[in-house]
Amino acid sequence: MWSWETVLCFVAAAALTAVVAWTTRLKTTGVTKVLVNSLSGGALIAGLSAFNVIVLPFNPLNALVVGVLGLPGAGVVVAASLIL
């Protein structure tokens, strides 16, 4: 059957999808929106790094870049980590 790591990966992916869906439905403005997006960006970076999909440095700057720029910000962080 399936190993516990595979099941854990499916559960984590479902939880991450739920968090992203919940975050995008929030009606926030200004600083609150940047804060919520930065937290979700940090969760994205931590989730990718936890399952060794791609190892990214987890720090507030990367979370802020992903939070402000969204998915293109994640691409910037990935490109920067591969170049540097």
matplotlib code that plots the C-alpha trace (Angstrom):
import matplotlib.pyplot as plt

x = [0.0, 1.1, 3.8, 3.1, 5.3, 3.1, -0.1, 1.5, 2.5, -1.1, -2.5, 0.0, -0.8, -4.5, -3.9, -1.7, -4.4, -7.0, -4.9, -4.2, -7.9, -8.9, -6.3, -7.4, -11.0, -10.2, -11.5, -8.5, -6.8, -3.4, -1.0, -3.3, -3.3, 0.5, 0.8, -1.6, 0.1, 3.5, 2.4, 1.0, 4.2, 6.2, 4.0, 4.6, 8.3, 8.3, 6.0, 8.2, 11.3, 9.8, 9.2, 12.5, 10.6, 13.0, 15.2, 14.7, 16.1, 13.2, 13.5, 11.3, 12.6, 11.7, 8.3, 7.7, 8.8, 6.4, 3.7, 3.9, 4.5, 2.5, 3.4, 5.8, 7.6, 7.9, 9.6, 11.9, 12.9, 13.5, 15.5, 17.6, 18.3, 19.4, 21.6, 23.2]
y = [0.0, 3.6, 4.5, 6.9, 9.6, 9.5, 9.9, 12.7, 14.4, 14.2, 15.6, 18.4, 19.3, 19.3, 21.5, 23.9, 24.1, 24.9, 27.7, 29.2, 29.1, 30.6, 33.4, 34.4, 34.7, 37.2, 40.7, 42.6, 45.8, 47.5, 46.3, 43.4, 42.0, 42.2, 40.5, 37.7, 37.2, 37.2, 34.5, 32.4, 33.0, 31.8, 28.7, 28.0, 28.3, 26.1, 23.5, 23.2, 23.0, 20.5, 17.9, 18.5, 19.6, 22.5, 23.7, 27.4, 29.6, 30.3, 33.9, 37.0, 38.6, 35.7, 35.4, 39.1, 38.9, 36.0, 37.7, 41.0, 39.6, 36.4, 33.5, 35.5, 36.3, 32.6, 32.3, 35.2, 33.4, 30.1, 31.8, 33.7, 30.6, 28.7, 31.5, 32.3]
z = [0.0, 0.6, 3.0, 5.9, 4.1, 1.1, 3.2, 5.2, 1.9, 0.7, 4.0, 4.0, 0.3, 1.2, 4.2, 2.2, -0.5, 2.1, 3.6, 0.3, -0.6, 2.7, 2.4, -1.1, 0.1, 2.9, 2.4, 3.8, 2.8, 3.3, 5.9, 7.0, 3.4, 3.3, 6.7, 5.7, 2.3, 4.0, 6.4, 3.6, 1.6, 4.6, 4.9, 1.2, 1.5, 4.7, 3.0, -0.1, 2.1, 4.5, 1.8, 0.0, -3.2, -3.3, -0.5, 0.1, 2.9, 5.3, 6.5, 6.9, 3.7, 1.5, 3.2, 2.5, -1.1, -1.7, 0.3, -1.7, -5.1, -4.8, -7.1, -9.2, -5.9, -5.2, -8.6, -7.7, -4.5, -6.3, -9.0, -6.5, -4.5, -7.6, -8.9, -5.6]

ax = plt.figure().add_subplot(projection="3d")
ax.plot(x, y, z, "-o")
ax.set_aspect("equal")
plt.show()
